[in-house]
Amino acid sequence: MNRIDDSVMLRDLRCEETRDLAFRLLYDTYFTPVKLLAVRLVNDFTMAQDLAQDVFSEFWNERPYVKEEIRSFASFLFNRCRMRCWKHNEHKNRRMAHQRNIEQTIAPVVDPHIGGDAQRHIAQLPRQQRMVMLLVVLWECSYAEAAAIMGTSVRTVRTHIERAKKSLANIYIDPL
């Protein structure tokens, strides 16, 4: 779109009779390029679709407050997309660093009350199950505390506990 089209588009977005059609045209024109930019920035197709959708949803909600300063919708939407992707990546990096910190704290823990075989089997559990077992069983954290430490829900903690118990039960089946 050129600048004249963008100024007409902005006018149409403000007009109650034409705003839906104008937004549809804007979405149809720019969604794919915005999504492709997001894919390149976050390396995750599904997340890129969500982020691109968020850009347009946010624009729709802010539409009444948009100033005449938008000269190019392409630049405006791409900048919004870059900011969304940057925030997503920052949040993801912080979450991963927090997860690594938890793993490094929990990994060297050895409990003398747990036998060598049990420790070996717990160590072989998937990472999330192992972390939950150590937090809840060894450190005696509540499910809510474990969820807060891991940055997940209490329901997820329960699920990991159930799966870990099933895995350990399969190892220690009582033949009687």
N, C-alpha and C positions, 0 to 999 in steps of 0.2 A: 504494500500500500504506500502511496506517496503522502506527502504532508497535507495536501488538500483533502484526500480521502480520510486521513486521520482526524482532521478538524471536523469534517462532516460526521465521522463516526462518533466523536466526542459529543457533538451536538445531539445526534440521534440517541446516544446513551442517556442523555439527560431528559429527553422528551418522553413522557409517559406512554404515548401511542407507539413509539418506534423503539423503545429501549430493549424489548425482548428480541426483536429481529436483529437489531444492531449488535447485541451481545452474542447472539448465535453466529452472526457473520464473523465477529471478532474471534470467537472460540474456534470456529471451523478453520479460519485462516491461520491462527497462531498456535493452536494446541500442539500439533505435531512437532513444529520446530522447538517449542518450549520443552516438550517432553524429551526430545533428542538431546537438547542441551543438558537437561537434568540427568539423563542416562550417562552422558559423558562425565558429569561431575560426581555422581554418586556410585557409579558402576553397579547399579541394581535396577533392573527394568521395572519391577513392580513398585519399588519405592519411588522411582522417577515418575511413574504415572501418578502416584499419590501426591507427590510434590507439585507436579504440573497442575493437577486438579486444584490443589490448595491455592496456587497462584491465581487461578481464575475465580475461584470461590471468594477469595479475599478481595479481589478487584470488584466483584459484583457487590459485595457488602459495603465497600468503600465508595462505590460509584457516585452516590449523591455528593460526596465531599471532594471528588476529583477536581482539581483546578485546571484552568486553561493552559497550564504549563506543559501538558503532554503534547509534545510535537511529533513523537514517533511512538506508536503503540509497541512496535517491535522492541525498541530500546527499553521502554518502560517494563514490558513483560519479561524480557530477558534479564534485566537487572533484578527484578523481583525474584525470578527463578534462581539466579546466582546466590542471592541472599538466603533464600529458603534452603538451598543445597548446602551452603556454607554452615548455616545453623544446624542442619541435620548432621553433617559430618562432624562438627564440633561436639554435638551431643553424643554421637556414636563413639567418638574418640574418648570422651570423658567416661562413658559407660564401660568401654573396653578397659581403660586404665583402672577403673574401680574394680572390675572383675579380676584383672590380673593381680591387683593388690590383695584382694580377698584370697585368691588362689595361693599366692606366695605366703600369706599369713597362715593359711590352713595346712598347706602341703607338709611342712616339717613336723606337724603335731604327731606325737606318738604317745599313745596311752598305755601305760604298763598293765592296765586291767584288761586290755583287749589282746588276745593271743596273736601270735605271728601269722597264723593262717587267716584269721579274721581281718587283720590289718591288710594282708596281701589282697584278700578278696574285696575289701572296701576300696582299696587303691585301684582295683580293676573296674570299678563301676564307672559309668559315664560321668563326666566332670560335674554336671549339675546335681546328679544324684549323690555323688560323693560329698560335695560341698554341703548339701542339705543334711545328709547323715551325720557328718562331723559337727555341724552347727547344732542340730537338734539332739542327737544322741550323746555326743562327746562333751560338747560345751553346754548342754542343757538349755539351749535357747528355746523360747516359745516359737510357735509357727510364725507369729506376727513379727517377732524379732528377726528370725531367719529371713523372712520375706523382705524386711526393711534392709537388712545387710546385703542381700543379693539383688535388691532392686526389682523384685517381682511380687506377685500376689500371694496371699496365703493359700489360695486354691492351688496354685502352681507348686508351692512347697509341699502341700499334702500329696499331690500327684507324684512328685519326685520321691517322697518317702515311700509311698505305696509301691512304686516301681522298683526302688532299691530293695525293699523288703522281699518282693517277689524274686528278684535276681539272687539275693542272698539265700532265700529259702530253697531255690533250685539247687544251690551248691550244697546246702546242709540238709538234704532230705533224710528224714529219719526212716530207715528201712522197716521199723517195727510197725 
